[in-house]
Amino acid sequence: MVPWGEDATIYHHLLQLSGQDEWYLGGDGGWMHWSIPTDALRAGDFGRAIPTPDIW
């Protein structure tokens, strides 16, 4: 999930969406998590946020 060549330890939890109807994201109703590098969060660059689902 982390872009090729990037260190996974620089990513931090940003957002979590549940499997409820309005945020239904997985076939099994899983939770969708979003992570972002610390420097991008500080700069407000949310374009670098990546989805990190807990199930597929």
C-alpha positions as CSV (number, residue, x, y, z in Angstrom):
1,M,0.0,0.0,0.0
2,V,2.8,2.4,0.7
3,P,4.2,3.9,-2.6
4,W,7.3,2.1,-3.9
5,G,10.5,3.3,-2.2
6,E,8.8,5.1,0.7
7,D,9.4,4.3,4.3
8,A,6.2,2.9,5.9
9,T,7.2,4.2,9.3
10,I,6.7,7.8,8.2
11,Y,3.0,7.2,7.6
12,H,0.4,8.0,10.3
13,H,-3.3,7.3,10.7
14,L,-5.4,10.1,9.3
15,L,-9.0,8.9,8.9
16,Q,-11.2,5.9,9.6
17,L,-14.5,5.2,7.9
18,S,-16.8,2.4,9.1
19,G,-18.7,-0.2,7.0
20,Q,-22.0,1.5,7.6
21,D,-24.3,2.1,4.7
22,E,-23.2,5.6,3.9
23,W,-19.5,4.6,4.0
24,Y,-19.8,1.1,2.7
25,L,-16.4,0.3,1.2
26,G,-15.8,-3.4,1.4
27,G,-17.6,-6.5,0.4
28,D,-17.5,-7.7,4.0
29,G,-18.3,-4.4,5.6
30,G,-14.8,-3.7,6.7
31,W,-13.3,-0.4,7.9
32,M,-11.3,1.8,5.6
33,H,-8.3,3.6,7.0
34,W,-6.3,6.4,5.4
35,S,-2.7,7.2,6.2
36,I,-0.5,10.1,5.3
37,P,3.2,11.0,5.7
38,T,4.0,13.3,8.6
39,D,5.5,16.0,6.4
40,A,2.5,16.0,4.0
41,L,0.1,16.3,7.0
42,R,2.1,19.3,8.3
43,A,2.1,20.9,4.9
44,G,-1.6,20.2,4.3
45,D,-0.8,18.1,1.3
46,F,-3.7,15.6,1.5
47,G,-3.0,14.4,-2.0
48,R,-0.3,12.2,-0.5
49,A,-2.8,10.3,1.7
50,I,-3.2,6.7,0.8
51,P,-6.0,4.1,1.6
52,T,-5.0,1.4,4.0
53,P,-8.0,-1.0,4.3
54,D,-8.0,-3.6,7.0
55,I,-9.6,-6.2,4.7
56,W,-10.1,-6.7,1.0
